[in-house]
Amino acid sequence: MKLYHSTTSPYVRKVMVLVAEAGISGVELVHASGTPVDPGTMPVDHNPLGKIPALVTDDGHAIYDSRVICRYLDSLAGAGLYPAPPRLWDTLTLEATADGILEAAVLMVYEARIRPEDRRYDPWTEGQWAKIARALDALEQRWMDHLEGPLDMGQVAVACALGYLDFRHSARAWRAAHPDLAAWEAEFSARPSMTATQPVG
Ligand SMILES: N[C@@H](CCC(=O)N[C@@H](CS)C(=O)NCC(=O)O)C(=O)O
């Protein structure tokens, strides 16, 4: 299997954490980089959206979007990081919440890096941060029991999202208003699968 990969992508990190937690071998990493304005070396032949992660199986079948790849690899390895219903629905909702944090956080990075300064629109950036702030509040207020339960992909996704906030938006200091989440993250991020996949770049 080939995984189109970057050490800075939090979506790729979700896949890499699952690979480590599930003990999956035989995943060849292929570096890719690009942006919405320049697909660069993104695997557009495999993922027409020009995004990573994208996985190409040994028989040439392309699978993309981190949620689909994670579900595929989990089922291949029988890892159980997507539990049986009814917990599954919470796991998937938590993963979607974490991915939504990432979507807003990545858009903020693109806005600051790619859009010419005179065309930036601060209310749009702050609107993205407001989505993240609401999601962090929801994690703190409603999701701690699930986060502290048996390991699943919802937890992995949340940990990768929080790691990305530290990596790209540390000035927003998300821990200040979310002490329970911060304590959970401190413990979760010490897992070998997390320390081995810290963003670099
Ligand atoms: N929903 C996708 C999002 C993937 C994504 O946005 N990846 C970023 C890298 S962190 C990317 O490929 N960006 C390039 C682009 O948007 O053109 C997933 O979960 O895999």
The ligand as an SDF file (V2000), in Angstrom:
LIG
                    3D

 20 19  0  0  0  0  0  0  0  0999 V2000
  -11.4040   15.7680    4.4520 N   0  0  0  0  0  0  0  0  0  0  0  0
  -10.0480   15.4930    4.0690 C   0  0  0  0  0  0  0  0  0  0  0  0
   -9.1930   16.7470    4.2500 C   0  0  0  0  0  0  0  0  0  0  0  0
   -7.7410   16.5390    3.8040 C   0  0  0  0  0  0  0  0  0  0  0  0
   -6.9930   17.8680    3.6650 C   0  0  0  0  0  0  0  0  0  0  0  0
   -7.5830   18.9530    3.6050 O   0  0  0  0  0  0  0  0  0  0  0  0
   -5.6790   17.7570    3.5890 N   0  0  0  0  0  0  0  0  0  0  0  0
   -4.8720   18.9390    3.3640 C   0  0  0  0  0  0  0  0  0  0  0  0
   -3.5160   18.7920    4.0100 C   0  0  0  0  0  0  0  0  0  0  0  0
   -3.6110   18.9990    5.7500 S   0  0  0  0  0  0  0  0  0  0  0  0
   -4.6530   19.0830    1.8680 C   0  0  0  0  0  0  0  0  0  0  0  0
   -4.4540   18.0990    1.2100 O   0  0  0  0  0  0  0  0  0  0  0  0
   -4.7020   20.3180    1.3380 N   0  0  0  0  0  0  0  0  0  0  0  0
   -4.5040   20.6120   -0.0260 C   0  0  0  0  0  0  0  0  0  0  0  0
   -5.6740   21.3210   -0.6490 C   0  0  0  0  0  0  0  0  0  0  0  0
   -6.6670   21.6240    0.0570 O   0  0  0  0  0  0  0  0  0  0  0  0
   -5.5850   21.6100   -1.8510 O   0  0  0  0  0  0  0  0  0  0  0  0
   -9.5100   14.3100    4.8710 C   0  0  0  0  0  0  0  0  0  0  0  0
  -10.0370   14.0480    5.9770 O   0  0  0  0  0  0  0  0  0  0  0  0
   -8.6180   13.5940    4.4100 O   0  0  0  0  0  0  0  0  0  0  0  0
  1  2  1  0
  2  3  1  0
  2 18  1  0
  3  4  1  0
  4  5  1  0
  5  6  2  0
  5  7  1  0
  7  8  1  0
  8  9  1  0
  8 11  1  0
  9 10  1  0
 11 12  2  0
 11 13  1  0
 13 14  1  0
 14 15  1  0
 15 16  2  0
 15 17  1  0
 18 19  2  0
 18 20  1  0
M  END
$$$$
